[in-house]
Amino acid sequence: MNDQEPVNCDAIFAWKEQYIDYYNNNKGPYKYHPASLWSHYIVDYKELKLLASTNEYKSTDVDMLQYFLNLTSDKTFASRIILGGIYKPIIVHSELNSKDIAELSDEFIPVYVFYHGLISRDWYRHIKHESKPSIEKAINPKRFLLYARSWTGSREYRLKFIEKIVQEDIHHCIKHNFHCTDNEHDYHTFVPENLKWIVRNKELENYFPEEQVDSHASANINLDDFNTTGISIICETVFDPSKVHLTEKTFQPIAVGNPFIMLSGAYSLRTLRRYGFKTFSDCWDESYDKILDSEERMDAVLKIVKYIAGLTRTEYASLYEKCIAICEHNQKHFFSEEFENYILNEYANNFKMAFEAQENDIFSGTWWFVNHLMNNVHKTNKFGEHDAAWAIDTLNKLKECDPERFKNTLINYPFLTASNLNIRS
């Protein structure tokens, strides 16, 4: 379940290596890690092999752990062993145009849900009674609100954007609380994973006040911030060239009724329009939404901010007035049952298709594992008494719940016979 954070393939693929560490140490940081869940297989079968007094186990010279480590890739170790079951595992996610999801789709069944659309409606449900779009915000000294307190990981692009704001000398019209540290990193010495986001200016804190942000800030809206500014610059979690991963950051200005400009993946605005929201193409150039190159997209957004910052008070008020009707529509739509039902129906349909895909895919991490265990590790086609009882119970439940899959399982895994399971006729 990857509902709030974007999918991280590297983290999933690291389970295999982390399991080895867990197995060797049987303690440490992986005690409650998904990889530790597999340990009972190793322990149980080691004991079974040592205790076997019949001819059922004909080989004890194969190292079970090493066999499966050699057999699996990082991905198949995660899907077939860590998350192995009767059906192919489902991965629930909240991102579109994702290379990570594409990478996982041969071993997992993806299910998309616009999670943040749902959770934001709950978090901000009271805001509709406390804030409305207002032309009065056009007279605020700070024309923009920028939230970018975190700048590591997928958010490392934010430091570069802040540096560009300072370079263009438009920081004075932006309300932003700069933070020198994030996740135990100091920006003065921080080296981003993507070097194009490295910053040269090491005095950014001198241009913005530094202020602690409550850990529950995502679930709360500081109305003072929105009431004392005009337009939100949304710095989303993901600024990937193509991945769209919209979070509560997008819905905060919508909930309070403020206009917004987005620093996010390409086609994020198009995604919002798909869900019934309106954007601001009649007010400023939104062609940045179609720019795949991240640096070019950032510069296009910066150009808009600089343009608005340079408007006279009269020009800015006129521009802001054009935004009001759009903001009214967006706020009303955000709190509507229509928006909620659209997300829920989409989620239900996606899960329905995933269940159908499971039915049509004979994949089974469980029987795949048992097949290799018996034929290549223990080198036998006979189940032990303990294992036979488990297999029979599993098959009986499968026969009751899914008769068609039960038949296909027996066809595709021929070692599941009555004689091998020690079932008397």
Contacts in CASP RR format, 6 or more apart in sequence:
PFRMAT RR
TARGET T0000
AUTHOR 0000-0000-0000
METHOD contacts of the structure
MODEL  1
MNDQEPVNCDAIFAWKEQYIDYYNNNKGPYKYHPASLWSHYIVDYKELKL
LASTNEYKSTDVDMLQYFLNLTSDKTFASRIILGGIYKPIIVHSELNSKD
IAELSDEFIPVYVFYHGLISRDWYRHIKHESKPSIEKAINPKRFLLYARS
WTGSREYRLKFIEKIVQEDIHHCIKHNFHCTDNEHDYHTFVPENLKWIVR
NKELENYFPEEQVDSHASANINLDDFNTTGISIICETVFDPSKVHLTEKT
FQPIAVGNPFIMLSGAYSLRTLRRYGFKTFSDCWDESYDKILDSEERMDA
VLKIVKYIAGLTRTEYASLYEKCIAICEHNQKHFFSEEFENYILNEYANN
FKMAFEAQENDIFSGTWWFVNHLMNNVHKTNKFGEHDAAWAIDTLNKLKE
CDPERFKNTLINYPFLTASNLNIRS
1 91 0 8 1.000
1 92 0 8 1.000
2 91 0 8 1.000
2 92 0 8 1.000
2 93 0 8 1.000
2 94 0 8 1.000
3 92 0 8 1.000
3 93 0 8 1.000
3 94 0 8 1.000
3 113 0 8 1.000
3 115 0 8 1.000
4 94 0 8 1.000
4 115 0 8 1.000
4 116 0 8 1.000
4 119 0 8 1.000
4 247 0 8 1.000
5 237 0 8 1.000
6 93 0 8 1.000
6 94 0 8 1.000
6 95 0 8 1.000
6 98 0 8 1.000
6 100 0 8 1.000
6 154 0 8 1.000
6 237 0 8 1.000
6 238 0 8 1.000
6 243 0 8 1.000
6 245 0 8 1.000
7 91 0 8 1.000
7 93 0 8 1.000
7 95 0 8 1.000
7 98 0 8 1.000
7 100 0 8 1.000
7 101 0 8 1.000
7 104 0 8 1.000
8 100 0 8 1.000
9 100 0 8 1.000
9 103 0 8 1.000
9 104 0 8 1.000
12 74 0 8 1.000
12 75 0 8 1.000
12 78 0 8 1.000
12 104 0 8 1.000
13 74 0 8 1.000
13 75 0 8 1.000
13 78 0 8 1.000
14 74 0 8 1.000
15 33 0 8 1.000
15 34 0 8 1.000
15 35 0 8 1.000
15 74 0 8 1.000
15 77 0 8 1.000
15 78 0 8 1.000
15 82 0 8 1.000
16 35 0 8 1.000
16 69 0 8 1.000
16 72 0 8 1.000
16 74 0 8 1.000
16 77 0 8 1.000
16 78 0 8 1.000
17 74 0 8 1.000
18 30 0 8 1.000
18 33 0 8 1.000
18 35 0 8 1.000
19 30 0 8 1.000
19 33 0 8 1.000
19 35 0 8 1.000
19 36 0 8 1.000
19 38 0 8 1.000
19 77 0 8 1.000
19 82 0 8 1.000
20 69 0 8 1.000
21 30 0 8 1.000
22 28 0 8 1.000
22 30 0 8 1.000
22 31 0 8 1.000
22 33 0 8 1.000
22 35 0 8 1.000
22 36 0 8 1.000
22 39 0 8 1.000
23 39 0 8 1.000
23 42 0 8 1.000
23 65 0 8 1.000
26 39 0 8 1.000
30 36 0 8 1.000
34 82 0 8 1.000
34 83 0 8 1.000
35 82 0 8 1.000
37 82 0 8 1.000
38 81 0 8 1.000
38 82 0 8 1.000
41 64 0 8 1.000
41 369 0 8 1.000
42 64 0 8 1.000
42 65 0 8 1.000
45 64 0 8 1.000
45 373 0 8 1.000
45 377 0 8 1.000
46 64 0 8 1.000
48 57 0 8 1.000
48 384 0 8 1.000
48 386 0 8 1.000
48 387 0 8 1.000
49 57 0 8 1.000
49 60 0 8 1.000
49 378 0 8 1.000
50 60 0 8 1.000
52 60 0 8 1.000
56 378 0 8 1.000
56 380 0 8 1.000
56 382 0 8 1.000
56 383 0 8 1.000
56 384 0 8 1.000
57 378 0 8 1.000
57 380 0 8 1.000
58 378 0 8 1.000
58 379 0 8 1.000
58 380 0 8 1.000
59 377 0 8 1.000
59 378 0 8 1.000
59 379 0 8 1.000
59 380 0 8 1.000
62 376 0 8 1.000
62 377 0 8 1.000
62 378 0 8 1.000
62 379 0 8 1.000
64 373 0 8 1.000
64 377 0 8 1.000
67 372 0 8 1.000
67 376 0 8 1.000
67 377 0 8 1.000
68 77 0 8 1.000
68 81 0 8 1.000
68 369 0 8 1.000
68 372 0 8 1.000
69 77 0 8 1.000
71 372 0 8 1.000
72 80 0 8 1.000
72 81 0 8 1.000
75 103 0 8 1.000
75 104 0 8 1.000
75 107 0 8 1.000
76 107 0 8 1.000
78 107 0 8 1.000
79 88 0 8 1.000
79 89 0 8 1.000
79 107 0 8 1.000
79 108 0 8 1.000
79 365 0 8 1.000
80 107 0 8 1.000
80 365 0 8 1.000
80 368 0 8 1.000
80 369 0 8 1.000
81 365 0 8 1.000
81 369 0 8 1.000
83 89 0 8 1.000
84 365 0 8 1.000
84 366 0 8 1.000
84 369 0 8 1.000
85 364 0 8 1.000
85 365 0 8 1.000
85 366 0 8 1.000
86 364 0 8 1.000
86 365 0 8 1.000
86 366 0 8 1.000
86 367 0 8 1.000
86 394 0 8 1.000
86 398 0 8 1.000
86 405 0 8 1.000
87 358 0 8 1.000
87 361 0 8 1.000
87 363 0 8 1.000
87 364 0 8 1.000
88 107 0 8 1.000
88 108 0 8 1.000
88 109 0 8 1.000
88 357 0 8 1.000
88 358 0 8 1.000
88 361 0 8 1.000
88 363 0 8 1.000
88 364 0 8 1.000
88 365 0 8 1.000
89 107 0 8 1.000
89 108 0 8 1.000
89 109 0 8 1.000
90 108 0 8 1.000
90 109 0 8 1.000
90 110 0 8 1.000
90 111 0 8 1.000
90 351 0 8 1.000
90 354 0 8 1.000
90 358 0 8 1.000
91 101 0 8 1.000
91 104 0 8 1.000
91 108 0 8 1.000
91 109 0 8 1.000
91 110 0 8 1.000
91 111 0 8 1.000
92 111 0 8 1.000
92 112 0 8 1.000
92 113 0 8 1.000
93 101 0 8 1.000
93 110 0 8 1.000
93 111 0 8 1.000
93 112 0 8 1.000
93 113 0 8 1.000
94 112 0 8 1.000
94 113 0 8 1.000
94 114 0 8 1.000
94 115 0 8 1.000
94 116 0 8 1.000
94 245 0 8 1.000
95 101 0 8 1.000
95 112 0 8 1.000
95 238 0 8 1.000
95 243 0 8 1.000
95 244 0 8 1.000
95 245 0 8 1.000
96 112 0 8 1.000
96 243 0 8 1.000
96 244 0 8 1.000
96 245 0 8 1.000
96 271 0 8 1.000
97 242 0 8 1.000
97 243 0 8 1.000
97 244 0 8 1.000
97 267 0 8 1.000
98 243 0 8 1.000
98 245 0 8 1.000
99 242 0 8 1.000
99 243 0 8 1.000
100 243 0 8 1.000
101 110 0 8 1.000
104 110 0 8 1.000
109 354 0 8 1.000
109 357 0 8 1.000
109 358 0 8 1.000
109 361 0 8 1.000
110 354 0 8 1.000
111 347 0 8 1.000
111 350 0 8 1.000
111 351 0 8 1.000
111 354 0 8 1.000
112 346 0 8 1.000
112 350 0 8 1.000
113 343 0 8 1.000
113 346 0 8 1.000
113 347 0 8 1.000
113 350 0 8 1.000
114 246 0 8 1.000
114 275 0 8 1.000
114 343 0 8 1.000
114 346 0 8 1.000
114 347 0 8 1.000
116 246 0 8 1.000
116 247 0 8 1.000
116 248 0 8 1.000
116 250 0 8 1.000
116 251 0 8 1.000
117 246 0 8 1.000
117 248 0 8 1.000
117 251 0 8 1.000
117 339 0 8 1.000
117 343 0 8 1.000
118 340 0 8 1.000
118 343 0 8 1.000
118 344 0 8 1.000
119 248 0 8 1.000
120 248 0 8 1.000
120 251 0 8 1.000
120 252 0 8 1.000
120 255 0 8 1.000
120 334 0 8 1.000
121 251 0 8 1.000
121 334 0 8 1.000
121 335 0 8 1.000
121 339 0 8 1.000
121 340 0 8 1.000
123 218 0 8 1.000
123 219 0 8 1.000
123 220 0 8 1.000
123 248 0 8 1.000
124 221 0 8 1.000
124 248 0 8 1.000
124 251 0 8 1.000
124 252 0 8 1.000
124 255 0 8 1.000
125 335 0 8 1.000
127 221 0 8 1.000
127 223 0 8 1.000
127 255 0 8 1.000
127 256 0 8 1.000
128 255 0 8 1.000
128 331 0 8 1.000
128 335 0 8 1.000
130 223 0 8 1.000
131 223 0 8 1.000
131 226 0 8 1.000
131 227 0 8 1.000
131 255 0 8 1.000
131 256 0 8 1.000
131 257 0 8 1.000
132 257 0 8 1.000
132 328 0 8 1.000
132 331 0 8 1.000
133 257 0 8 1.000
133 258 0 8 1.000
133 323 0 8 1.000
133 324 0 8 1.000
133 327 0 8 1.000
133 328 0 8 1.000
133 331 0 8 1.000
134 324 0 8 1.000
135 317 0 8 1.000
135 320 0 8 1.000
135 321 0 8 1.000
135 324 0 8 1.000
137 227 0 8 1.000
137 229 0 8 1.000
137 230 0 8 1.000
137 258 0 8 1.000
137 320 0 8 1.000
138 230 0 8 1.000
138 316 0 8 1.000
138 317 0 8 1.000
138 320 0 8 1.000
138 321 0 8 1.000
139 313 0 8 1.000
139 317 0 8 1.000
140 227 0 8 1.000
140 228 0 8 1.000
140 229 0 8 1.000
140 230 0 8 1.000
141 173 0 8 1.000
142 173 0 8 1.000
142 174 0 8 1.000
142 175 0 8 1.000
142 228 0 8 1.000
142 229 0 8 1.000
142 230 0 8 1.000
143 173 0 8 1.000
143 174 0 8 1.000
143 229 0 8 1.000
143 230 0 8 1.000
143 231 0 8 1.000
143 308 0 8 1.000
143 309 0 8 1.000
143 316 0 8 1.000
144 173 0 8 1.000
144 174 0 8 1.000
144 175 0 8 1.000
144 229 0 8 1.000
144 230 0 8 1.000
144 231 0 8 1.000
144 232 0 8 1.000
144 233 0 8 1.000
144 305 0 8 1.000
144 308 0 8 1.000
144 309 0 8 1.000
145 174 0 8 1.000
145 175 0 8 1.000
145 176 0 8 1.000
145 225 0 8 1.000
145 226 0 8 1.000
145 229 0 8 1.000
145 230 0 8 1.000
145 231 0 8 1.000
145 232 0 8 1.000
145 233 0 8 1.000
145 253 0 8 1.000
145 258 0 8 1.000
146 162 0 8 1.000
146 165 0 8 1.000
146 174 0 8 1.000
146 175 0 8 1.000
146 176 0 8 1.000
146 232 0 8 1.000
146 233 0 8 1.000
146 235 0 8 1.000
147 176 0 8 1.000
147 232 0 8 1.000
147 234 0 8 1.000
147 235 0 8 1.000
147 249 0 8 1.000
147 252 0 8 1.000
148 155 0 8 1.000
148 158 0 8 1.000
148 161 0 8 1.000
148 162 0 8 1.000
148 176 0 8 1.000
148 235 0 8 1.000
149 177 0 8 1.000
149 179 0 8 1.000
149 182 0 8 1.000
149 213 0 8 1.000
149 217 0 8 1.000
150 158 0 8 1.000
150 179 0 8 1.000
150 182 0 8 1.000
150 183 0 8 1.000
151 158 0 8 1.000
151 159 0 8 1.000
151 179 0 8 1.000
151 182 0 8 1.000
151 187 0 8 1.000
151 190 0 8 1.000
152 182 0 8 1.000
152 183 0 8 1.000
152 185 0 8 1.000
152 190 0 8 1.000
153 193 0 8 1.000
154 237 0 8 1.000
154 238 0 8 1.000
154 239 0 8 1.000
154 240 0 8 1.000
155 235 0 8 1.000
155 237 0 8 1.000
155 239 0 8 1.000
156 192 0 8 1.000
156 193 0 8 1.000
156 194 0 8 1.000
156 197 0 8 1.000
157 194 0 8 1.000
157 197 0 8 1.000
157 239 0 8 1.000
157 263 0 8 1.000
157 294 0 8 1.000
157 298 0 8 1.000
158 235 0 8 1.000
158 263 0 8 1.000
159 187 0 8 1.000
159 190 0 8 1.000
159 192 0 8 1.000
159 197 0 8 1.000
159 199 0 8 1.000
159 204 0 8 1.000
160 196 0 8 1.000
160 197 0 8 1.000
160 198 0 8 1.000
160 199 0 8 1.000
160 298 0 8 1.000
161 235 0 8 1.000
161 263 0 8 1.000
161 298 0 8 1.000
161 301 0 8 1.000
161 302 0 8 1.000
162 176 0 8 1.000
162 178 0 8 1.000
162 199 0 8 1.000
162 204 0 8 1.000
162 208 0 8 1.000
163 199 0 8 1.000
163 200 0 8 1.000
163 201 0 8 1.000
163 204 0 8 1.000
164 298 0 8 1.000
164 299 0 8 1.000
164 302 0 8 1.000
165 171 0 8 1.000
165 174 0 8 1.000
165 302 0 8 1.000
165 305 0 8 1.000
166 201 0 8 1.000
166 204 0 8 1.000
166 207 0 8 1.000
167 201 0 8 1.000
168 302 0 8 1.000
168 306 0 8 1.000
170 305 0 8 1.000
170 306 0 8 1.000
170 309 0 8 1.000
170 310 0 8 1.000
171 207 0 8 1.000
171 208 0 8 1.000
173 309 0 8 1.000
174 233 0 8 1.000
174 305 0 8 1.000
175 225 0 8 1.000
175 228 0 8 1.000
175 229 0 8 1.000
176 208 0 8 1.000
177 208 0 8 1.000
177 209 0 8 1.000
177 210 0 8 1.000
177 211 0 8 1.000
177 213 0 8 1.000
178 204 0 8 1.000
178 205 0 8 1.000
178 207 0 8 1.000
178 208 0 8 1.000
178 209 0 8 1.000
178 210 0 8 1.000
179 210 0 8 1.000
179 213 0 8 1.000
180 186 0 8 1.000
180 187 0 8 1.000
180 188 0 8 1.000
180 205 0 8 1.000
180 210 0 8 1.000
181 187 0 8 1.000
187 199 0 8 1.000
187 202 0 8 1.000
187 204 0 8 1.000
188 202 0 8 1.000
191 198 0 8 1.000
192 198 0 8 1.000
196 294 0 8 1.000
196 295 0 8 1.000
214 220 0 8 1.000
218 247 0 8 1.000
218 248 0 8 1.000
219 248 0 8 1.000
221 252 0 8 1.000
221 255 0 8 1.000
221 256 0 8 1.000
223 256 0 8 1.000
226 232 0 8 1.000
226 252 0 8 1.000
226 253 0 8 1.000
226 256 0 8 1.000
226 257 0 8 1.000
226 258 0 8 1.000
229 258 0 8 1.000
230 258 0 8 1.000
230 259 0 8 1.000
230 320 0 8 1.000
231 258 0 8 1.000
231 259 0 8 1.000
231 260 0 8 1.000
231 261 0 8 1.000
231 308 0 8 1.000
231 320 0 8 1.000
231 323 0 8 1.000
232 252 0 8 1.000
232 253 0 8 1.000
232 258 0 8 1.000
232 259 0 8 1.000
232 260 0 8 1.000
232 261 0 8 1.000
233 260 0 8 1.000
233 261 0 8 1.000
233 263 0 8 1.000
233 301 0 8 1.000
233 305 0 8 1.000
234 249 0 8 1.000
234 250 0 8 1.000
234 253 0 8 1.000
234 260 0 8 1.000
234 261 0 8 1.000
234 262 0 8 1.000
234 263 0 8 1.000
234 264 0 8 1.000
235 249 0 8 1.000
235 263 0 8 1.000
235 264 0 8 1.000
236 245 0 8 1.000
236 246 0 8 1.000
236 247 0 8 1.000
236 249 0 8 1.000
236 250 0 8 1.000
236 262 0 8 1.000
236 263 0 8 1.000
236 264 0 8 1.000
236 265 0 8 1.000
236 268 0 8 1.000
237 245 0 8 1.000
237 247 0 8 1.000
237 249 0 8 1.000
238 244 0 8 1.000
238 245 0 8 1.000
238 264 0 8 1.000
238 265 0 8 1.000
239 263 0 8 1.000
239 264 0 8 1.000
239 265 0 8 1.000
239 294 0 8 1.000
239 298 0 8 1.000
240 265 0 8 1.000
240 294 0 8 1.000
241 265 0 8 1.000
241 266 0 8 1.000
241 292 0 8 1.000
241 293 0 8 1.000
241 294 0 8 1.000
242 265 0 8 1.000
242 266 0 8 1.000
242 267 0 8 1.000
242 292 0 8 1.000
243 265 0 8 1.000
244 264 0 8 1.000
244 265 0 8 1.000
244 266 0 8 1.000
244 267 0 8 1.000
244 268 0 8 1.000
244 271 0 8 1.000
245 264 0 8 1.000
245 265 0 8 1.000
246 264 0 8 1.000
246 268 0 8 1.000
246 271 0 8 1.000
246 272 0 8 1.000
250 260 0 8 1.000
250 262 0 8 1.000
250 264 0 8 1.000
250 268 0 8 1.000
250 272 0 8 1.000
251 334 0 8 1.000
253 259 0 8 1.000
253 260 0 8 1.000
254 260 0 8 1.000
254 277 0 8 1.000
254 327 0 8 1.000
254 330 0 8 1.000
254 331 0 8 1.000
254 334 0 8 1.000
255 331 0 8 1.000
255 334 0 8 1.000
255 335 0 8 1.000
256 331 0 8 1.000
257 327 0 8 1.000
257 328 0 8 1.000
257 330 0 8 1.000
257 331 0 8 1.000
258 327 0 8 1.000
259 280 0 8 1.000
259 283 0 8 1.000
259 320 0 8 1.000
259 323 0 8 1.000
259 326 0 8 1.000
259 327 0 8 1.000
260 280 0 8 1.000
261 280 0 8 1.000
261 284 0 8 1.000
261 301 0 8 1.000
261 304 0 8 1.000
261 305 0 8 1.000
262 268 0 8 1.000
262 269 0 8 1.000
262 289 0 8 1.000
262 301 0 8 1.000
263 297 0 8 1.000
263 298 0 8 1.000
263 301 0 8 1.000
265 294 0 8 1.000
265 297 0 8 1.000
266 289 0 8 1.000
266 290 0 8 1.000
266 291 0 8 1.000
266 292 0 8 1.000
266 297 0 8 1.000
267 289 0 8 1.000
267 290 0 8 1.000
268 289 0 8 1.000
269 279 0 8 1.000
269 286 0 8 1.000
269 289 0 8 1.000
270 289 0 8 1.000
272 279 0 8 1.000
273 279 0 8 1.000
275 339 0 8 1.000
275 342 0 8 1.000
275 343 0 8 1.000
276 333 0 8 1.000
276 339 0 8 1.000
276 342 0 8 1.000
277 329 0 8 1.000
277 330 0 8 1.000
277 333 0 8 1.000
277 334 0 8 1.000
278 326 0 8 1.000
278 329 0 8 1.000
278 330 0 8 1.000
279 286 0 8 1.000
279 289 0 8 1.000
279 326 0 8 1.000
280 286 0 8 1.000
280 323 0 8 1.000
280 326 0 8 1.000
282 322 0 8 1.000
282 326 0 8 1.000
283 319 0 8 1.000
283 322 0 8 1.000
283 323 0 8 1.000
283 326 0 8 1.000
284 304 0 8 1.000
284 307 0 8 1.000
284 308 0 8 1.000
284 319 0 8 1.000
285 300 0 8 1.000
285 303 0 8 1.000
285 304 0 8 1.000
287 300 0 8 1.000
288 297 0 8 1.000
288 300 0 8 1.000
288 301 0 8 1.000
288 304 0 8 1.000
291 297 0 8 1.000
291 300 0 8 1.000
308 316 0 8 1.000
308 319 0 8 1.000
311 319 0 8 1.000
333 339 0 8 1.000
359 402 0 8 1.000
359 404 0 8 1.000
359 405 0 8 1.000
362 408 0 8 1.000
362 409 0 8 1.000
362 412 0 8 1.000
364 409 0 8 1.000
364 413 0 8 1.000
366 394 0 8 1.000
367 409 0 8 1.000
367 412 0 8 1.000
367 413 0 8 1.000
367 416 0 8 1.000
370 387 0 8 1.000
370 391 0 8 1.000
370 413 0 8 1.000
370 415 0 8 1.000
371 413 0 8 1.000
371 415 0 8 1.000
374 380 0 8 1.000
374 381 0 8 1.000
374 382 0 8 1.000
374 383 0 8 1.000
374 415 0 8 1.000
375 381 0 8 1.000
375 415 0 8 1.000
381 415 0 8 1.000
381 420 0 8 1.000
382 420 0 8 1.000
382 422 0 8 1.000
383 391 0 8 1.000
383 420 0 8 1.000
383 421 0 8 1.000
383 422 0 8 1.000
384 422 0 8 1.000
385 422 0 8 1.000
388 421 0 8 1.000
388 422 0 8 1.000
388 423 0 8 1.000
391 416 0 8 1.000
391 421 0 8 1.000
392 421 0 8 1.000
392 423 0 8 1.000
395 406 0 8 1.000
395 409 0 8 1.000
395 416 0 8 1.000
398 405 0 8 1.000
398 406 0 8 1.000
398 409 0 8 1.000
399 406 0 8 1.000
409 416 0 8 1.000
410 416 0 8 1.000
418 425 0 8 1.000
END
